[in-house]
Amino acid sequence: MPALIFKPYSARHAEWRHRLQRELPEIEIRLYPEEEGDPEEIEFALLWDPPEGMLPRYPNLKAILSGAAGVDHLLKVPDLPRDVPIARNADPNMADTIAEYALCHALSYHRGVRLFQEAQKLGEWLVIPQKATWERRIGILGFGVLGQATGKLIAGFGFPVAGWSRRSKDVSGIESFAGPKGLEPFLARTDILVCLLPRTPDTEGILDATAFAAMPEGAAVINAARGEHIVTKDLIAALDSGHLAGATLDVYATEPLPAEDPLWRHPMVTMTPHVAGLSAEHTAVPLFVENIRRILSGRPMLHLVDLDLGY
C-alpha cells in the first residue's frame, strides 16, 4: 500500500490525520518521524517545514503537499527534490480568515480605535473627525488568491481598493497596478496597506524607508504575509517620525518574536502571533485528496508551485 508521510504543523493534527485516512483508505497515513516505516513506500508528503535530509529519503516520492499557502519555508530546504511537483494549500477558509483579519484592522485604523483607547486610559473625552469609507483608500500588496479575496471583501464596505502584483489583474471594481513601475503610484494612493505578498528574493525588504516615504502621511500598514517583507528599523523610524500612523503585524522574520524585540513595546504597533490565516481540515483536506487522486490518475495537481517564481 502506498503511504503519505504527514509531518504535523497543526495542534489538531489528529483530526487532520483521521479525515485524511477516512477519505484516502487506499493510502496509509504515517506520522513523521515515529511512523515513517519503509521510506520506499512513501509516495506523498504533507508538511510545511521539512528538516534537511527528510525528503531525499523517499526515492518514490510523487508529490509534495504544502500545509501553508506560502511555500518559502519549503523552498529554502537545500535538498528539496526539484523534480517532484509541489502544490500549495489553497484552502478557501484560509483566504476567508485572512480577509477578515485585514478588514478588522483596516476598520480599526479607519475609525481611529487606537486613539480612543489611548484617550480612555487618560480619561479624555476625545472627538476626532471621521472620514467616509469612500475617502479611505486601501491597497492590497500581493494580489493573488488571498489578495483578491481580501480586496473583494474590503471593497464591499465601500472602500476604494487597489491591488499590486507582478502582472496586472482584472478584478471588477478594483484598480490594478503591476510591476516595479507600478509600485510607487500604488503606494502613493494607499492610506491603508495590506501586505499579502509571497516571500521571494524580489519581495524581501520591499517595505523599506523608500516605500514608506512614498505612502501618504498618516498611512497605516497591515502585514499578514511574511516578516521578511518589512525592514523593521525603517518601519519604526516611519512610525516615530509620525509619517505612518500605525502598523499591525501578524508575521515576523523570527518566530516566536524574541521578548527583547522593540516591536513588543512600540505604542503604535499592534501585534498578533501569526494567526491571520487559519486552515481547517474540513476545507483543506478535500484539496489534498483531490491532488493525490490527480497524481494517482496521471493528471497534474492543482495550485502547482513554480520553483523559479517561488510561489
C-alpha positions as a printed NumPy array, in Angstrom:
array([[  0.   ,   0.   ,   0.   ],
       [  1.403,   3.453,  -0.91 ],
       [  1.913,   5.796,   2.015],
       [  1.695,   9.504,   2.779],
       [  4.119,  10.912,   5.314],
       [  2.483,  13.635,   7.424],
       [  4.69 ,  15.999,   9.409],
       [  2.251,  17.743,  11.776],
       [  2.075,  21.52 ,  11.667],
       [ -1.249,  21.969,  13.47 ],
       [ -2.316,  21.328,  17.056],
       [ -5.27 ,  19.481,  15.528],
       [ -3.057,  17.014,  13.664],
       [ -5.014,  14.018,  14.988],
       [ -8.203,  15.376,  13.392],
       [ -6.346,  16.095,  10.149],
       [ -4.954,  12.564,  10.055],
       [ -8.332,  10.987,  10.793],
       [-10.012,  12.892,   7.959],
       [ -7.178,  12.124,   5.529],
       [ -7.319,   8.418,   6.312],
       [-11.103,   8.343,   6.038],
       [-11.062,   9.955,   2.59 ],
       [ -8.   ,   8.064,   1.332],
       [ -8.474,   4.463,   2.502],
       [ -6.118,   3.249,  -0.22 ],
       [ -3.245,   5.377,   1.197],
       [ -1.576,   4.686,   4.555],
       [ -1.178,   7.898,   6.554],
       [  2.02 ,   7.896,   8.618],
       [  3.163,  10.494,  11.129],
       [  6.724,  11.775,  10.836],
       [  9.088,  10.671,  12.265],
       [  7.774,   7.962,  14.564],
       [  5.741,   6.087,  11.922],
       [  7.906,   6.607,   8.866],
       [  8.45 ,   2.889,   8.238],
       [  9.977,   1.85 ,   4.906],
       [ 10.991,   5.073,   3.063],
       [ 10.475,   3.367,  -0.296],
       [  6.745,   3.103,   0.407],
       [  6.344,   6.875,   0.811],
       [  4.771,   8.392,  -2.314],
       [  3.305,  11.602,  -0.876],
       [  4.432,  14.129,   1.728],
       [  2.202,  16.631,   3.55 ],
       [  4.181,  19.166,   5.559],
       [  5.258,  22.754,   5.997],
       [  8.935,  22.878,   7.014],
       [ 10.757,  19.592,   6.353],
       [ 14.134,  19.21 ,   8.07 ],
       [ 17.154,  18.822,   5.854],
       [ 17.615,  15.178,   4.921],
       [ 13.946,  14.22 ,   5.188],
       [ 12.625,  14.385,   1.637],
       [ 15.618,  12.775,  -0.135],
       [ 14.938,   9.639,   1.929],
       [ 11.888,   8.885,  -0.241],
       [ 13.026,   7.613,  -3.668],
       [  9.444,   7.052,  -4.865],
       [  8.055,  10.434,  -3.829],
       [  5.45 ,  11.582,  -6.375],
       [  4.143,  14.802,  -4.827],
       [  4.745,  17.275,  -2.018],
       [  1.694,  18.977,  -0.493],
       [  2.393,  22.208,   1.358],
       [  0.36 ,  22.743,   4.509],
       [  0.607,  26.513,   4.025],
       [ -0.332,  28.949,   1.289],
       [  3.208,  30.322,   1.341],
       [  5.947,  27.879,   0.383],
       [  9.06 ,  29.879,   1.255],
       [  9.83 ,  27.644,   4.262],
       [  9.645,  24.627,   1.993],
       [ 11.665,  26.068,  -0.875],
       [ 14.556,  27.103,   1.354],
       [ 15.327,  23.445,   2.21 ],
       [ 18.698,  22.857,   0.477],
       [ 17.996,  19.254,  -0.551],
       [ 14.451,  19.773,  -1.808],
       [ 13.829,  17.322,  -4.701],
       [ 13.296,  19.722,  -7.597],
       [ 11.824,  17.053,  -9.854],
       [  8.867,  16.379,  -7.532],
       [  5.778,  18.587,  -8.087],
       [  4.708,  20.794,  -5.169],
       [  1.174,  22.042,  -4.544],
       [  0.426,  24.887,  -2.159],
       [ -2.501,  24.952,   0.224],
       [ -5.311,  26.959,  -1.394],
       [ -7.747,  26.345,   1.45 ],
       [-10.675,  28.772,   0.978],
       [-11.027,  29.007,   4.751],
       [ -7.53 ,  30.485,   4.885],
       [ -8.459,  33.119,   2.314],
       [-11.613,  33.969,   4.244],
       [ -9.847,  34.314,   7.599],
       [ -7.036,  36.45 ,   6.159],
       [ -9.607,  38.706,   4.516],
       [-11.453,  39.013,   7.839],
       [ -8.198,  39.877,   9.62 ],
       [ -7.339,  42.579,   7.102],
       [-10.843,  44.047,   7.23 ],
       [-10.853,  44.038,  11.037],
       [ -7.638,  46.037,  11.313],
       [ -8.419,  48.29 ,   8.349],
       [-11.67 ,  49.278,  10.054],
       [ -9.765,  49.832,  13.3  ],
       [ -7.463,  52.349,  11.614],
       [-10.327,  53.864,   9.647],
       [-12.334,  54.584,  12.812],
       [ -9.356,  55.606,  14.978],
       [ -9.795,  52.845,  17.544],
       [ -6.256,  53.188,  18.939],
       [ -6.743,  56.925,  19.526],
       [ -9.923,  56.275,  21.501],
       [ -8.225,  53.554,  23.54 ],
       [ -5.385,  55.924,  24.44 ],
       [ -7.861,  58.647,  25.363],
       [ -9.772,  56.226,  27.594],
       [ -6.604,  55.437,  29.544],
       [ -6.118,  59.161,  30.168],
       [ -9.766,  59.851,  30.969],
       [-10.04 ,  62.201,  27.97 ],
       [-13.262,  62.831,  26.028],
       [-11.779,  62.677,  22.517],
       [-13.766,  63.64 ,  19.436],
       [-11.975,  63.34 ,  16.1  ],
       [-13.142,  63.904,  12.511],
       [-14.382,  60.745,  10.804],
       [-13.917,  60.009,   7.113],
       [-16.378,  58.099,   4.984],
       [-15.192,  54.749,   3.648],
       [-15.037,  56.13 ,   0.117],
       [-12.422,  58.632,   1.34 ],
       [-10.076,  55.931,   2.728],
       [ -8.032,  54.159,   0.054],
       [ -6.972,  50.571,   0.703],
       [ -4.104,  48.909,  -1.148],
       [ -3.505,  45.158,  -1.335],
       [  0.183,  44.421,  -1.921],
       [  0.168,  40.941,  -3.459],
       [ -2.971,  40.395,  -5.48 ],
       [ -3.177,  36.637,  -5.905],
       [ -5.845,  34.331,  -4.493],
       [ -5.548,  35.69 ,  -0.937],
       [ -5.201,  39.283,  -2.066],
       [ -8.215,  39.164,  -4.351],
       [-10.411,  37.592,  -1.658],
       [ -9.308,  40.337,   0.732],
       [ -9.795,  43.107,  -1.797],
       [-13.32 ,  41.989,  -2.666],
       [-14.364,  41.8  ,   0.993],
       [-12.976,  45.248,   1.819],
       [-14.409,  46.82 ,  -1.351],
       [-17.812,  45.561,  -0.276],
       [-17.669,  48.01 ,   2.647],
       [-17.291,  50.95 ,   0.298],
       [-13.523,  51.458,   0.43 ],
       [-11.711,  52.274,  -2.841],
       [ -9.415,  49.258,  -3.287],
       [ -6.366,  48.759,  -5.491],
       [ -4.136,  45.728,  -5.885],
       [ -0.472,  45.465,  -6.815],
       [  1.064,  42.323,  -8.299],
       [  3.809,  41.188, -10.625],
       [  1.341,  41.146, -13.523],
       [ -1.817,  43.225, -13.931],
       [ -5.042,  41.578, -12.687],
       [ -8.537,  42.24 , -14.   ],
       [-10.893,  42.235, -10.998],
       [-14.17 ,  44.106, -11.246],
       [-14.277,  47.273,  -9.176],
       [-10.615,  47.088,  -8.089],
       [ -7.843,  49.163,  -9.659],
       [ -4.78 ,  47.184, -10.726],
       [ -1.13 ,  48.218, -10.507],
       [  1.682,  45.962, -11.686],
       [  5.427,  45.556, -11.807],
       [  8.223,  47.745, -10.471],
       [  6.949,  50.826, -12.306],
       [  3.526,  50.472, -10.741],
       [  4.706,  50.161,  -7.139],
       [  5.307,  53.823,  -6.294],
       [  1.986,  55.059,  -7.778],
       [  0.234,  52.245,  -5.923],
       [  1.817,  53.231,  -2.604],
       [  1.116,  56.937,  -3.207],
       [ -2.656,  56.297,  -3.414],
       [ -2.772,  53.918,  -0.425],
       [ -3.931,  55.102,   3.001],
       [ -4.027,  51.59 ,   4.495],
       [ -1.682,  48.983,   3.046],
       [ -2.354,  45.253,   3.412],
       [  0.688,  43.118,   2.576],
       [ -0.154,  39.62 ,   1.3  ],
       [  2.878,  39.005,  -0.898],
       [  4.599,  35.649,  -1.283],
       [  8.133,  35.707,   0.065],
       [ 10.663,  35.637,  -2.767],
       [ 14.088,  37.263,  -3.237],
       [ 12.314,  40.101,  -5.089],
       [  9.841,  40.798,  -2.271],
       [ 12.133,  40.57 ,   0.754],
       [ 12.562,  44.053,   2.213],
       [ 10.077,  45.568,  -0.241],
       [  8.555,  47.651,   2.559],
       [ 11.503,  49.848,   3.433],
       [ 12.144,  53.545,   4.034],
       [ 11.607,  54.354,   0.348],
       [  8.265,  52.544,   0.283],
       [  7.022,  54.15 ,   3.495],
       [  8.04 ,  57.616,   2.247],
       [  6.001,  57.022,  -0.922],
       [  2.841,  56.469,   1.131],
       [  0.667,  59.402,   2.251],
       [  1.329,  60.932,   5.654],
       [ -0.82 ,  59.23 ,   8.267],
       [ -0.984,  55.927,   6.383],
       [ -1.03 ,  52.546,   8.134],
       [  0.449,  49.144,   7.33 ],
       [ -1.009,  45.675,   7.914],
       [  1.326,  42.726,   7.282],
       [ -0.172,  39.236,   7.203],
       [  2.301,  37.746,   4.712],
       [  5.889,  37.235,   5.892],
       [  8.026,  39.21 ,   8.319],
       [ 10.853,  39.46 ,   5.804],
       [  8.822,  41.847,   3.654],
       [  9.321,  44.669,   6.17 ],
       [ 12.592,  46.352,   7.091],
       [ 11.799,  46.697,  10.795],
       [ 14.142,  49.595,  11.562],
       [ 12.642,  51.581,   8.686],
       [  9.116,  50.836,   9.92 ],
       [  9.946,  52.032,  13.437],
       [ 11.569,  55.163,  12.035],
       [  8.477,  55.926,   9.924],
       [  6.225,  55.445,  12.959],
       [  8.429,  57.53 ,  15.262],
       [  8.562,  60.381,  12.74 ],
       [  4.775,  60.446,  12.535],
       [  4.726,  59.702,   8.81 ],
       [  2.96 ,  56.395,   9.467],
       [  0.05 ,  56.33 ,  11.906],
       [  0.312,  52.676,  12.845],
       [  1.237,  49.128,  11.918],
       [ -0.442,  45.79 ,  12.513],
       [  1.932,  42.838,  12.301],
       [  0.99 ,  39.164,  12.275],
       [  4.307,  37.842,  10.95 ],
       [  7.969,  38.337,  11.85 ],
       [ 11.365,  37.391,  10.468],
       [ 11.957,  35.414,  13.681],
       [  9.04 ,  33.494,  15.182],
       [  8.261,  33.477,  18.027],
       [  9.431,  37.068,  18.227],
       [ 12.099,  37.454,  20.962],
       [ 10.852,  39.185,  24.107],
       [ 13.505,  41.888,  23.804],
       [ 12.391,  42.978,  20.312],
       [ 11.339,  46.677,  20.342],
       [  8.164,  45.91 ,  18.382],
       [  6.587,  44.45 ,  21.527],
       [  6.646,  47.8  ,  23.294],
       [  6.056,  50.241,  20.449],
       [  2.855,  52.196,  21.186],
       [  1.854,  52.399,  17.512],
       [  2.26 ,  48.702,  16.735],
       [ -0.465,  46.079,  17.1  ],
       [  0.851,  42.513,  17.169],
       [ -0.681,  39.071,  16.698],
       [  1.178,  35.697,  16.712],
       [  0.88 ,  34.517,  13.072],
       [ -2.834,  33.739,  13.326],
       [ -4.325,  35.825,  10.482],
       [ -4.916,  32.886,   8.156],
       [ -6.292,  29.635,   9.534],
       [ -6.522,  26.396,   7.594],
       [ -9.303,  23.992,   8.59 ],
       [ -9.291,  20.25 ,   7.999],
       [-12.845,  20.219,   6.617],
       [-11.87 ,  22.626,   3.817],
       [ -8.174,  21.834,   3.278],
       [ -8.235,  18.021,   3.325],
       [-10.528,  17.762,   0.269],
       [ -7.951,  19.801,  -1.668],
       [ -5.144,  17.475,  -0.596],
       [ -7.267,  14.445,  -1.502],
       [ -8.083,  15.874,  -4.927],
       [ -4.41 ,  16.445,  -5.706],
       [ -3.415,  12.952,  -4.572],
       [ -6.124,  11.433,  -6.738],
       [ -4.897,  13.536,  -9.641],
       [ -1.374,  12.177,  -9.255],
       [ -2.675,   8.612,  -8.992],
       [ -4.651,   9.059, -12.224],
       [ -1.799,  10.72 , -14.107],
       [ -3.211,  14.256, -14.057],
       [ -1.388,  17.415, -12.933],
       [ -2.107,  18.758,  -9.455],
       [ -3.983,  21.97 ,  -8.791],
       [ -2.21 ,  25.037,  -7.348],
       [  1.221,  23.939,  -8.531],
       [  4.24 ,  25.901,  -7.315],
       [  6.58 ,  27.446,  -9.882],
       [ 10.042,  26.891,  -8.41 ],
       [ 11.502,  29.7  , -10.499],
       [  8.949,  32.253,  -9.285],
       [  8.941,  30.919,  -5.698],
       [  5.152,  30.578,  -5.368]])
